[in-house]
Amino acid sequence: MKIGLYTIAFNEERFISPFLDHIPDWVDEKIVLVSSRPWQGEPDLPDRTDEIAREKGVTVVCIVTGK
């Protein structure tokens, strides 16, 4: 059996690396869903969440959220 970890992120540049570093080795698949737009009340600032996750070998999927 394979174990997967999926998480949603937006503007998590400061936190995504430590989060991914603490995922146990027995997790077979890691996927970060990165929102293309901010959640309600979040600032719409570009960051490197997706780049950092990719550098760590994680699959990144961009999701489009509504207003």
C-alpha positions as CSV (number, residue, x, y, z in Angstrom):
1,M,0.0,0.0,0.0
2,K,1.2,3.5,-0.8
3,I,0.8,6.5,1.5
4,G,0.3,10.0,0.0
5,L,0.3,13.4,1.6
6,Y,-1.7,16.3,0.1
7,T,-1.8,19.8,1.3
8,I,-3.1,23.2,0.1
9,A,-0.9,26.2,0.2
10,F,-0.9,29.9,-0.7
11,N,1.8,32.4,0.4
12,E,3.5,29.8,2.6
13,E,7.0,30.6,1.4
14,R,8.3,30.9,5.0
15,F,6.7,27.6,6.2
16,I,6.6,25.2,3.3
17,S,10.2,24.1,3.5
18,P,10.2,23.1,7.2
19,F,6.8,21.5,6.8
20,L,8.1,19.3,3.9
21,D,11.3,18.5,5.8
22,H,9.3,17.0,8.6
23,I,7.3,14.5,6.4
24,P,8.3,11.0,7.3
25,D,10.3,8.9,4.8
26,W,7.6,6.3,4.7
27,V,5.3,8.8,2.8
28,D,5.5,7.7,-0.8
29,E,3.9,10.6,-2.6
30,K,3.9,14.3,-1.6
31,I,1.6,16.7,-3.5
32,V,1.2,20.5,-2.7
33,L,-1.9,22.1,-4.2
34,V,-1.0,25.8,-4.7
35,S,-3.8,28.2,-5.0
36,S,-3.5,30.7,-7.9
37,R,-5.5,33.3,-5.9
38,P,-5.5,34.3,-2.3
39,W,-8.0,33.0,0.2
40,Q,-10.5,35.7,1.5
41,G,-8.6,38.3,3.5
42,E,-5.1,37.1,2.3
43,P,-2.8,39.6,0.6
44,D,-2.3,38.9,-3.1
45,L,1.5,38.8,-3.1
46,P,3.5,36.5,-5.2
47,D,5.8,34.1,-3.4
48,R,8.0,31.1,-4.0
49,T,5.8,28.4,-2.4
50,D,5.6,26.4,-5.6
51,E,9.3,26.7,-6.5
52,I,10.4,25.6,-3.0
53,A,8.2,22.6,-3.1
54,R,9.4,21.6,-6.5
55,E,13.1,22.0,-5.4
56,K,12.3,19.5,-2.6
57,G,11.0,17.0,-5.2
58,V,7.4,17.4,-4.4
59,T,4.7,17.3,-7.1
60,V,3.0,20.8,-7.3
61,V,-0.5,21.3,-8.8
62,C,-1.8,24.8,-9.3
63,I,-5.5,25.1,-8.5
64,V,-7.7,28.1,-9.6
65,T,-9.9,29.4,-6.9
66,G,-13.0,31.6,-7.4
67,K,-13.5,35.1,-5.9
